[in-house]
């Protein structure tokens, strides 16, 4: 088993809504370094630093996952679980621009 493998992958949507599994700290780090410059916020900084530390062996891999998953959630990247209609409705309910 690879040393940087997450216990559970983080499932995200990329591009035009295509699902992708982030299985390792390396996968998460690659995704983060490709993140658009204008969207780099505090959650980004925490996640990228945790992934970098995990890759160097300075932090636990699950710590990196624990900071990457909230980053993905904050930016609406997580694959909705359960009923897709309810998941979309829940996402719409959180958006302050849609009434």
C-alpha positions in Angstrom: 0.0 0.0 0.0 1.2 3.5 -0.8 2.2 5.5 2.3 0.0 8.5 1.3 -3.3 6.7 0.7 -6.4 8.0 2.4 -8.5 5.6 4.5 -11.5 6.8 2.5 -11.2 8.6 -0.8 -12.7 12.1 -1.2 -15.1 12.1 -4.2 -15.2 15.4 -6.0 -16.7 16.8 -9.3 -14.3 18.3 -11.8 -14.7 20.0 -15.1 -18.2 19.8 -16.3 -19.3 17.8 -13.3 -17.3 14.6 -13.9 -16.7 12.6 -10.7 -13.2 11.9 -9.6 -11.8 10.1 -6.5 -9.0 11.8 -4.6 -7.4 8.7 -3.0 -4.0 10.0 -1.9 -2.3 13.1 -0.5 -0.5 13.3 -3.8 -3.8 13.4 -5.7 -5.1 16.1 -3.4 -1.9 18.1 -3.7 -2.0 17.9 -7.5 -5.6 19.1 -7.5 -4.7 22.0 -5.2 -1.7 23.3 -7.1 -4.0 23.5 -10.2 -6.6 25.5 -8.3 -7.3 28.9 -9.8 -5.2 31.7 -8.3 -8.3 33.9 -7.5 -9.9 31.2 -5.5 -7.0 30.5 -3.1 -8.4 31.2 0.4 -7.5 30.1 3.9 -9.0 26.7 3.4 -6.8 26.2 0.4 -3.7 27.3 2.3 -4.4 24.9 5.1 -5.1 22.0 2.8 -2.1 22.5 0.5 0.3 22.9 3.5 -1.2 19.7 5.1 -0.8 17.7 1.9 2.8 19.0 1.4 3.6 18.0 5.0 2.1 14.6 4.6 4.1 14.0 1.4 7.3 14.9 3.3 6.3 12.6 6.2 5.9 15.5 8.6 2.2 15.1 9.1 -0.3 12.2 9.1 -2.0 11.4 5.8 -5.4 11.6 7.5 -4.7 15.1 8.6 -4.2 16.1 5.0 -7.5 14.4 4.1 -9.2 16.1 7.1 -8.2 19.5 5.7 -8.7 18.7 2.0 -12.3 17.4 2.4 -13.6 20.7 4.1 -11.8 22.7 1.3 -13.7 20.6 -1.3 -16.9 21.0 0.6 -16.5 24.8 0.9 -16.0 25.1 -2.8 -18.9 22.8 -3.7 -16.7 20.1 -5.2 -18.0 17.1 -3.3 -20.1 14.6 -5.1 -23.6 14.8 -3.6 -24.6 11.7 -1.7 -28.1 10.1 -1.7 -30.9 11.4 -3.9 -29.5 13.7 -6.6 -32.6 15.9 -6.6 -32.5 16.4 -2.9 -28.7 17.1 -3.0 -29.2 19.7 -5.7 -32.1 21.3 -3.8 -29.9 21.4 -0.7 -27.1 23.1 -2.6 -29.6 25.6 -4.0 -30.9 26.4 -0.5 -27.4 27.3 0.6 -26.9 29.7 -2.2 -27.8 33.2 -1.1 -28.3 34.4 -4.7 -31.1 31.9 -5.5 -34.5 32.3 -4.0 
